[in-house]
């Protein structure tokens, strides 16, 4: 099985840019509270928001990731500083996963990458059999461009090599990058990873400095080292990663929330004004519904403008899944909205399974309530998590090159400690109260 990694750089910025296209190409810096993917708070100067992502125009002006918001504003008066939106980021990740489901049987939602800042997103999917890697990667890039996401794709035999190919391109690997797609040949992972720097692994800076002092600077040199005398899962996993043996196991993604799409609308003469905004929303909804294999039976349209917000329920006569049908449902409601429209939001609150297998001939497909679908998806995830109780399955669920591995190692050590002391019986020892604080006679 071949694995494709979809690398989305500057994910916080792209999540905002797909909703507000005016941010594209402008000098923009996205600031946030500085929380890393593991949940621990990063070092923030004087508790000030820091720059999480920035456009190329902002980078040219001198903005850097990790800079405080006040320092970024001081760089140039042309800079636009916007706050990160966690809800939009989660919805953007769901949109990417839903779209990938339309072309791949298994999609892994992956997670944030890019050191402690987690500035980028890496998502994985299975490459269909008898499909050329570069062709499949180009199709992924075109689909993601339709939902407002720019990405790079790497294809290899294992997850880690696919991520390296997507995030760092073909430079130094002897391969050619075609439209942002790098395909590593079958069995070529060790040769592709060998010249790469050791910093790609999540090794502590102290250990990395020690290895570099000993002359170990690349993944190939690290993989050639003898195995440690004491079995340690982390070091064994790191050497397996450097050899291109990180495995191809994927955690299947299941939709767990209703489809929601937002779009900021500008004046009628702009790129995303009028009919263009309707077509963009309809295309994004159609791609996500196709990935889920469902049609929309109930829609809720929220139109915000100069005269406030107005929610409009839409109930199509049949399950709508095509772009043209969705556009015909949305366009009249938006045209009738009083005043200038500044923002649109569409939520699919009712879905129906697409295809003839869901219902008999002449019968309508059974509706699916969005909340019930979300709860059932969460239940399946919990059941799957409870079923994987052995250590090997738990190790496959975590990404070994991220910083989430040390807690797993500490848990294994605690379990081993409990097993060694399980046979001993504890004796209840009664400790007499000290007379130091007792009452004195007389």
C-alpha positions as CSV (number, residue, x, y, z in Angstrom):
1,X,0.0,0.0,0.0
2,X,1.2,3.5,-0.9
3,X,0.7,6.5,1.4
4,X,0.1,10.1,0.3
5,X,0.8,12.9,2.7
6,X,-1.0,16.2,2.2
7,X,1.1,19.0,3.7
8,X,-0.7,22.3,4.3
9,X,1.7,25.0,5.1
10,X,0.7,28.0,7.3
11,X,-2.5,26.2,8.2
12,X,-3.9,29.0,10.5
13,X,-3.4,31.5,7.7
14,X,-5.0,29.3,5.1
15,X,-8.0,28.6,7.3
16,X,-8.7,32.3,7.4
17,X,-7.9,32.9,3.7
18,X,-10.4,30.3,2.4
19,X,-13.1,32.3,4.3
20,X,-11.9,35.8,3.5
21,X,-10.1,35.7,0.0
22,X,-9.0,39.4,0.5
23,X,-6.2,38.1,2.8
24,X,-4.5,36.3,0.0
25,X,-1.5,38.2,-1.3
26,X,-1.8,41.0,1.3
27,X,0.7,41.5,4.1
28,X,-1.1,39.5,6.9
29,X,0.1,38.1,10.2
30,X,-2.0,35.7,12.2
31,X,-1.5,36.0,15.9
32,X,-2.6,33.7,18.7
33,X,-2.0,32.8,22.3
34,X,1.0,30.6,21.5
35,X,-0.3,27.1,22.4
36,X,1.6,24.2,20.9
37,X,-0.2,21.0,19.5
38,X,0.5,19.1,22.7
39,X,-1.5,21.5,24.7
40,X,1.3,23.1,26.7
41,X,1.7,26.8,26.6
42,X,4.7,28.0,24.7
43,X,7.0,30.7,25.9
44,X,5.2,34.0,25.4
45,X,6.9,37.3,26.1
46,X,4.8,39.1,28.8
47,X,1.8,36.9,27.9
48,X,1.5,38.8,24.6
49,X,0.0,37.1,21.5
50,X,2.6,35.9,19.0
51,X,2.7,35.4,15.3
52,X,1.6,31.9,14.3
53,X,1.7,32.4,10.5
54,X,2.3,35.1,8.0
55,X,2.0,35.6,4.2
56,X,5.0,36.1,1.9
57,X,4.3,39.8,1.7
58,X,4.5,40.1,5.5
59,X,7.7,38.0,5.5
60,X,9.2,40.4,3.0
61,X,8.4,43.3,5.4
62,X,10.3,41.6,8.2
63,X,7.6,39.6,10.1
64,X,8.7,36.3,11.6
65,X,6.9,33.5,13.2
66,X,7.2,33.7,17.0
67,X,7.4,37.5,17.0
68,X,5.0,39.3,19.4
69,X,2.0,41.0,17.9
70,X,3.2,44.4,19.1
71,X,6.5,43.9,17.4
72,X,4.8,42.8,14.2
73,X,2.7,45.9,14.1
74,X,5.8,48.0,14.5
75,X,7.4,46.5,11.4
76,X,5.1,48.2,8.9
77,X,1.8,50.2,9.0
78,X,0.7,48.2,5.9
79,X,0.6,44.9,7.9
80,X,-2.9,43.4,8.7
81,X,-2.9,41.6,12.1
82,X,-5.7,39.1,12.5
83,X,-6.5,36.7,15.3
84,X,-6.4,32.9,14.8
85,X,-9.8,31.2,14.8
86,X,-9.8,27.7,16.2
87,X,-13.3,26.9,15.0
88,X,-12.4,27.8,11.4
89,X,-9.2,25.7,11.7
90,X,-11.2,22.7,12.8
91,X,-13.7,23.2,10.0
92,X,-11.0,23.6,7.5
93,X,-9.4,20.3,8.6
94,X,-12.8,18.6,8.3
95,X,-13.2,20.1,4.8
96,X,-9.9,18.7,3.7
97,X,-10.7,15.2,5.1
98,X,-14.2,15.2,3.5
99,X,-12.8,16.1,0.1
100,X,-10.0,13.5,0.3
101,X,-12.7,10.8,1.0
102,X,-14.0,11.4,-2.4
103,X,-10.9,10.0,-4.1
104,X,-9.4,7.7,-1.4
105,X,-10.8,4.8,0.5
106,X,-9.0,5.6,3.8
107,X,-8.1,9.1,5.1
108,X,-6.1,9.8,8.2
109,X,-6.8,13.2,9.7
110,X,-3.1,13.4,10.9
111,X,-2.3,16.5,13.0
112,X,-0.2,19.7,13.3
113,X,3.5,19.6,12.5
114,X,6.3,22.1,12.4
115,X,7.9,21.9,15.8
116,X,6.4,23.4,19.0
117,X,4.5,26.0,17.0
118,X,2.6,23.5,15.0
119,X,2.3,26.0,12.1
120,X,1.5,23.3,9.4
121,X,-1.0,20.5,9.0
122,X,-0.2,17.0,7.7
123,X,-2.9,14.6,6.6
124,X,-2.6,11.2,5.1
125,X,-4.6,9.0,2.7
126,X,-4.3,5.7,0.9
127,X,-3.3,5.8,-2.8
128,X,-5.7,3.7,-4.9
129,X,-4.1,0.7,-6.5
130,X,-3.0,0.8,-10.1
131,X,-2.8,4.6,-9.9
132,X,0.3,6.6,-10.7
133,X,1.6,8.6,-7.8
134,X,2.2,11.9,-9.6
135,X,-1.2,11.7,-11.2
136,X,-3.0,11.0,-7.9
137,X,-1.1,13.8,-6.2
138,X,-1.9,16.3,-8.9
139,X,-5.6,15.4,-8.5
140,X,-5.4,16.0,-4.8
141,X,-3.9,19.4,-5.3
142,X,-6.6,20.4,-7.8
143,X,-9.4,19.3,-5.4
144,X,-7.9,21.1,-2.4
145,X,-7.5,24.2,-4.6
146,X,-11.3,24.1,-5.2
147,X,-11.9,24.4,-1.5
148,X,-9.4,27.2,-1.0
149,X,-6.4,25.2,0.3
150,X,-2.9,25.2,-1.2
151,X,-1.0,22.1,-0.4
152,X,2.0,19.9,-1.3
153,X,1.8,16.1,-1.7
154,X,4.4,13.5,-1.0
155,X,3.9,9.8,-1.8
156,X,5.9,6.9,-0.4
157,X,5.7,3.4,1.1
158,X,5.5,4.7,4.7
159,X,4.1,7.7,6.6
160,X,7.4,9.4,7.6
161,X,8.9,9.3,4.2
162,X,5.7,10.6,2.6
163,X,5.7,13.5,5.1
164,X,9.4,14.4,4.4
165,X,8.7,14.3,0.7
166,X,5.7,16.6,1.0
167,X,7.1,19.0,3.6
168,X,10.7,19.4,2.3
169,X,10.3,18.5,-1.4
170,X,12.7,16.7,-3.6
171,X,15.7,18.8,-2.8
172,X,18.7,16.6,-2.1
173,X,16.7,13.4,-2.7
174,X,17.5,12.9,-6.4
175,X,13.8,13.2,-7.4
176,X,11.8,15.7,-9.4
177,X,9.0,17.8,-8.0
178,X,6.1,18.1,-10.4
179,X,3.5,20.7,-9.5
180,X,4.2,20.3,-5.8
181,X,4.0,16.5,-5.9
182,X,7.0,14.3,-5.0
183,X,6.7,10.5,-5.5
184,X,9.3,8.3,-3.9
185,X,9.7,5.0,-5.9
186,X,8.7,1.7,-4.2
187,X,11.5,0.6,-2.0
188,X,13.4,3.9,-2.3
189,X,12.6,5.3,1.1
190,X,16.1,4.6,2.7
191,X,17.9,6.2,-0.2
192,X,15.6,9.2,-0.2
193,X,16.0,9.8,3.6
194,X,19.7,9.1,3.8
195,X,21.0,12.6,2.9
196,X,18.3,14.4,5.0
197,X,19.3,16.3,8.2
198,X,18.9,14.7,11.6
199,X,16.7,17.6,12.7
200,X,13.8,16.0,11.0
201,X,13.4,13.6,13.9
202,X,12.0,14.9,17.2
203,X,15.2,14.2,19.1
204,X,16.0,16.6,22.0
205,X,18.6,19.3,21.1
206,X,21.1,18.0,23.6
207,X,21.1,14.5,22.1
208,X,21.2,15.9,18.6
209,X,24.2,18.1,19.4
210,X,26.0,15.1,20.9
211,X,25.3,13.0,17.8
212,X,26.6,15.8,15.5
213,X,29.7,16.1,17.6
214,X,30.3,12.4,17.0
215,X,29.9,13.0,13.2
216,X,26.3,11.8,12.9
217,X,24.5,14.5,11.0
218,X,22.1,12.8,8.5
219,X,19.3,10.2,8.8
220,X,21.4,7.7,6.9
221,X,24.3,7.9,9.4
222,X,21.9,7.7,12.3
223,X,20.2,4.6,10.8
224,X,23.6,2.9,10.4
225,X,24.3,3.2,14.1
226,X,24.1,-0.1,16.1
227,X,20.9,-0.7,17.9
228,X,20.9,0.3,21.6
229,X,21.9,-2.4,24.1
230,X,18.8,-1.6,26.2
231,X,15.5,-1.9,24.5
232,X,14.0,1.6,24.4
233,X,10.9,2.1,22.1
234,X,11.7,5.7,21.3
235,X,15.2,5.2,20.1
236,X,14.1,2.0,18.2
237,X,11.3,4.0,16.5
238,X,13.6,6.8,15.6
239,X,16.0,4.5,13.8
240,X,13.1,2.8,12.1
241,X,12.0,6.2,10.8
242,X,15.5,7.0,9.5
243,X,15.5,3.6,7.7
244,X,12.1,4.4,6.1
245,X,10.3,1.8,8.1
246,X,7.7,3.9,9.9
247,X,4.8,1.8,8.8
248,X,1.7,2.4,6.7
249,X,-1.1,2.1,9.2
250,X,-3.8,4.8,8.9
251,X,-6.4,5.8,11.4
252,X,-9.6,6.0,9.4
253,X,-11.3,9.4,9.5
254,X,-15.1,9.4,10.1
255,X,-17.2,12.6,9.7
256,X,-18.2,13.7,13.2
257,X,-19.9,17.1,12.7
258,X,-22.3,18.8,10.2
259,X,-20.8,20.4,7.1
260,X,-20.3,24.1,7.5
261,X,-19.0,26.6,5.0
262,X,-18.3,30.3,5.5
263,X,-17.4,33.0,3.0
264,X,-16.8,36.7,3.2
265,X,-18.5,38.5,0.3
266,X,-17.1,41.7,-1.1
267,X,-18.7,44.2,-3.5
268,X,-20.4,43.0,-6.7
269,X,-17.3,43.8,-8.9
270,X,-14.8,41.9,-6.8
271,X,-13.7,38.4,-7.3
272,X,-15.9,36.9,-4.5
273,X,-19.0,39.0,-5.0
274,X,-22.5,38.1,-6.3
275,X,-22.8,34.9,-8.3
276,X,-19.1,34.0,-7.8
277,X,-19.7,33.6,-4.0
278,X,-22.7,31.4,-4.6
279,X,-20.8,29.2,-7.0
280,X,-17.8,28.9,-4.6
281,X,-20.1,27.8,-1.7
282,X,-22.0,25.3,-3.9
283,X,-18.8,23.8,-5.2
284,X,-17.3,23.3,-1.7
285,X,-20.5,21.8,-0.4
286,X,-20.8,19.4,-3.4
287,X,-17.2,18.2,-2.9
288,X,-17.7,17.5,0.8
289,X,-21.0,15.8,0.3
290,X,-19.5,13.6,-2.5
291,X,-16.7,12.6,-0.1
292,X,-19.2,11.6,2.6
293,X,-21.4,9.9,0.0
294,X,-24.5,11.8,1.0
295,X,-26.9,14.5,-0.2
296,X,-28.3,17.5,1.6
297,X,-31.9,17.3,2.7
298,X,-31.9,20.4,4.9
299,X,-29.8,23.5,4.8
300,X,-29.5,26.5,7.0
301,X,-28.3,29.7,5.3
302,X,-27.2,32.6,7.4
303,X,-26.8,36.0,5.6
304,X,-25.0,38.8,7.4
305,X,-25.0,42.3,6.1
306,X,-25.5,45.9,6.8
307,X,-28.9,45.2,8.4
308,X,-27.8,42.4,10.7
309,X,-28.1,38.6,10.3
310,X,-30.9,36.5,9.0
311,X,-31.2,32.7,9.1
312,X,-33.0,31.0,6.2
313,X,-34.0,27.3,6.4
314,X,-33.9,25.5,3.0
315,X,-35.6,22.2,2.5
316,X,-35.0,20.9,-1.1
317,X,-37.6,18.5,-2.5
318,X,-34.9,15.8,-2.9
319,X,-31.5,15.2,-1.6
320,X,-29.2,17.7,-3.2
321,X,-25.6,16.8,-3.9
322,X,-24.5,18.4,-7.2
323,X,-23.0,21.9,-7.5
324,X,-25.7,23.2,-9.9
325,X,-28.6,22.0,-7.7
326,X,-27.0,23.6,-4.6
327,X,-26.4,26.8,-6.4
328,X,-30.0,27.0,-7.5
329,X,-31.1,26.6,-3.9
330,X,-28.8,29.3,-2.5
331,X,-28.9,32.0,-5.2
332,X,-32.6,33.1,-4.8
333,X,-32.3,33.4,-1.0
334,X,-29.1,35.5,-1.2
335,X,-30.5,37.8,-3.9
336,X,-33.6,38.5,-1.8
337,X,-31.6,39.5,1.2
338,X,-32.1,43.2,2.0
339,X,-29.1,45.5,1.9
340,X,-25.5,44.6,1.0
341,X,-24.3,41.1,2.0
342,X,-21.0,40.9,3.7
343,X,-20.8,37.2,5.0
344,X,-22.5,33.9,4.1
345,X,-22.7,30.7,6.1
346,X,-24.2,27.4,5.0
347,X,-24.7,24.5,7.4
348,X,-26.0,21.1,6.2
349,X,-28.3,20.1,9.1
350,X,-29.9,17.2,7.3
351,X,-28.2,14.5,5.2
352,X,-29.3,11.5,3.2
353,X,-27.2,8.5,2.1
354,X,-26.5,8.8,-1.6
355,X,-27.0,5.9,-4.0
356,X,-29.7,3.4,-4.7
357,X,-28.5,1.0,-1.9
358,X,-30.0,3.3,0.8
359,X,-33.6,3.0,-0.5
360,X,-35.7,1.0,-2.9
361,X,-36.7,2.1,-6.3
362,X,-39.0,5.1,-6.2
363,X,-38.4,5.6,-2.5
364,X,-36.6,8.6,-1.0
365,X,-33.3,8.0,0.8
366,X,-33.7,8.0,4.6
367,X,-32.7,11.3,6.2
368,X,-29.8,11.5,8.6
369,X,-29.9,14.0,11.4
370,X,-26.6,15.9,11.7
371,X,-26.4,15.6,15.4
372,X,-27.1,11.9,15.4
373,X,-24.4,11.3,12.8
374,X,-21.9,13.3,14.9
375,X,-22.7,11.4,18.1
376,X,-22.5,8.0,16.3
377,X,-19.2,9.0,14.8
378,X,-17.8,9.8,18.2
379,X,-19.1,6.5,19.6
380,X,-17.4,4.6,16.9
381,X,-14.1,6.4,17.7
382,X,-14.4,5.6,21.4
383,X,-15.2,1.9,20.7
384,X,-12.2,1.7,18.4
385,X,-10.0,3.3,21.0
386,X,-11.1,0.9,23.7
387,X,-10.5,-2.1,21.4
388,X,-6.9,-1.2,20.8
389,X,-5.5,-2.0,24.2
390,X,-2.1,-3.5,23.4
391,X,1.0,-1.4,23.4
392,X,1.7,-1.9,19.7
393,X,-1.6,-0.5,18.6
394,X,-1.2,2.4,20.9
395,X,2.2,3.1,19.4
396,X,0.7,3.1,15.9
397,X,-1.9,5.6,16.9
398,X,0.7,8.1,17.9
399,X,3.1,9.8,15.5
400,X,6.6,8.7,16.7
401,X,8.4,11.8,15.2
402,X,6.2,14.2,17.1
403,X,6.6,15.3,20.8
404,X,3.8,13.1,22.0
405,X,6.0,10.0,22.6
406,X,7.6,10.8,26.0
407,X,4.3,10.5,27.9
408,X,3.7,7.1,26.3
409,X,7.2,6.0,27.5
410,X,6.5,7.2,31.0
411,X,3.2,5.3,31.0
412,X,5.0,2.1,29.9
413,X,7.5,2.5,32.7
414,X,4.7,3.0,35.3
415,X,2.9,-0.1,34.0
416,X,6.1,-2.2,34.3
417,X,6.7,-0.8,37.8
418,X,3.2,-1.9,38.8
419,X,3.7,-5.4,37.4
420,X,6.9,-5.9,39.4
421,X,5.2,-5.0,42.7
422,X,1.9,-6.6,42.0
423,X,2.7,-9.9,43.9
424,X,3.8,-8.2,47.0
425,X,1.3,-7.7,49.8
426,X,1.2,-4.4,51.5
427,X,1.3,-4.3,55.3
428,X,-0.7,-1.8,57.1
429,X,1.7,0.1,59.4
430,X,0.2,2.1,62.2
431,X,2.3,5.2,63.0
432,X,1.9,6.6,66.4
433,X,1.1,10.3,66.7
434,X,4.1,12.4,67.7
435,X,4.0,13.9,71.2
436,X,5.7,17.0,70.0
437,X,2.4,18.8,69.7
438,X,0.6,16.9,72.5
439,X,-0.8,18.6,75.5
440,X,1.6,19.2,78.4
441,X,0.5,18.3,81.9
442,X,0.4,21.0,84.5
